[in-house]
């Protein structure tokens, strides 16, 4: 599995700059003190769509020929990829159709509509991402349209990789550990493509939720595994099956993988809000939730965590608080 050439990732950064912001990295005083180390955030919640997903979606769409663009574009998403897709379509004046499951937070559905405007048709379909995905694929085939995959596509991965090239150029220190959330694996594949060429000493840790450990199970089985049951709570990072490309990148280059409990993620959403005034969605707090399990390894080191999304619907706060309390109670027993 060959890595994407760095000059191609650099070219992608230039191409997508019309819609993609250079986001800040910042030190976390609270978590640095808590873990006796130097914790930094990369703030992808500062993107217009409050998620890194704009990078991959826009890069993929820009790579298409005019003949494909004119057919009409389709995507399936739990919310953030759809927002990036919608913003890209409206910016380029191209028609797109979005399939989103009923489990997606209402806030994300509303933002897809805002970003896409008259260029986007939204179909709410099925209970989870895969219901929406299956329907989107049928619709694409039946109507001769072009499908924009949320993670298992080289141009999407190349777009996500721009985040990490940006990160490496921003910092003036060696990153000892990089914690990256895993859903379908597109973001993590982007990290591997950059760091395994430009910063090989950095340990890259993939972070996956307990309720949907598709990448971990696949790596353990040495083949792609499809999960039967998943917990959809961390909507931005739950898939039943990771991509073939993303699995191959992880199989060949990933250093470590860690599973985090949804309750611990919720606890860290609240800590981020209370202590750093950062609003993170569940997927956005995953990398922070992994730190406790690494507390002995990361002392006095430089640690980078991704705040990969900030589309947290306020209506979910009671459930977040409940899951956090349940996790704390379990930890004290």
C-alpha positions, 0 to 999 in steps of 0.5 A, a space after each residue: 500500500 503506497 502512501 500518497 505523495 506529499 506534493 500531491 497533498 500539498 497541491 490538494 491544500 492549494 486547491 481546496 483553500 477557497 472553502 477550507 480554513 487553516 485551523 488553529 492548534 492550541 495548548 490545553 492548559 487544563 488537560 496538560 496539567 491533568 496528565 502532567 504533559 503538553 496536550 495540544 488541540 487541532 481545532 477542526 471545529 473551526 471549519 465553516 461546517 465545524 468539521 474536517 469533512 469539508 476537506 475530503 468532500 471538496 477535494 473529491 468533487 474538485 477532482 471530477 470531470 465536468 461530464 461527471 459533475 453535470 450528472 449530479 452528485 450523491 452522498 450518504 452521511 450521518 451529518 458532517 460529510 453531508 455538510 461538506 458535500 452540501 457546501 461544496 455543491 452550492 459553492 460550485 453551483 452543482 446539484 447534489 442529493 444527500 441521504 441521511 439516517 433518522 438517527 442523525 442529530 437534527 442540528 446536522 440535518 438543518 445545517 446540510 439544508 443551510 449550506 446546500 440551499 437550492 442545490 441540495 435535495 435531502 432524503 431522510 432514510 433508514 435508522 442508521 448510516 448503512 440504511 442511508 448508504 444502501 439507499 444512496 447507492 441504489 439511487 446513484 445507479 438508477 439515476 446515473 449519478 456520481 457517488 461521493 464516498 465519505 471515507 473509502 476514496 483516495 481523493 477523500 483521503 488526500 483531502 483529509 491528509 491536508 489537515 495533517 500537512 497543515 499541522 506539521 507546518 504549524 508546530 515547531 516541536 516534535 509531536 510524540 503522540 497523535 490521537 486520531 478518531 476512527 469512524 470509517 478510517 478516512 481521517 486516520 488514513 490522512 494522518 498516516 499518509 503525512 506522518 509516516 513520511 514526514 514525522 516517523 517518530 510520532 506514535 499514531 494512535 487510532 481511537 475507536 468507540 466501544 459501540 462500533 469497533 469495526 477497525 479494531 475487529 478487522 485488524 485483529 481478524 486480518 480481514 474486513 469485518 462487518 459488525 451486526 450491532 452498533 451503538 449510534 450515539 457517537 454518530 460521527 464515528 460509527 460505521 459497521 464496516 470500515 473502507 478497504 483502502 482505509 483498512 489497508 492503510 491502517 494494517 500497514 502503517 498504524 502504530 496502535 488502536 485504543 477503544 474508548 467508552 461512550 460514557 468517557 467521551 461524554 465526560 470529556 465533552 463536558 470537561 472541554 466545555 467547562 474548562 476550555 469553552 470548546 463545544 465538541 460533538 461526541 466524535 470530536 471528544 474521542 481523542 481526549 477520551 483516550 488520554 487516560 489510558 495513556 497517562 503513563 506513556 505520555 508524561 512530559 511529552 508533546 501530544 496532539 489531539 484532534 477536535 475533529 467536529 463541533 456539531 453538538 446538538 444542545 438537545 443531546 445534553 441530557 443524554 450526554 450528562 446521563 452517560 457521563 454520570 453512569 461512566 463516573 459511577 462505574 469507574 468509582 465502583 
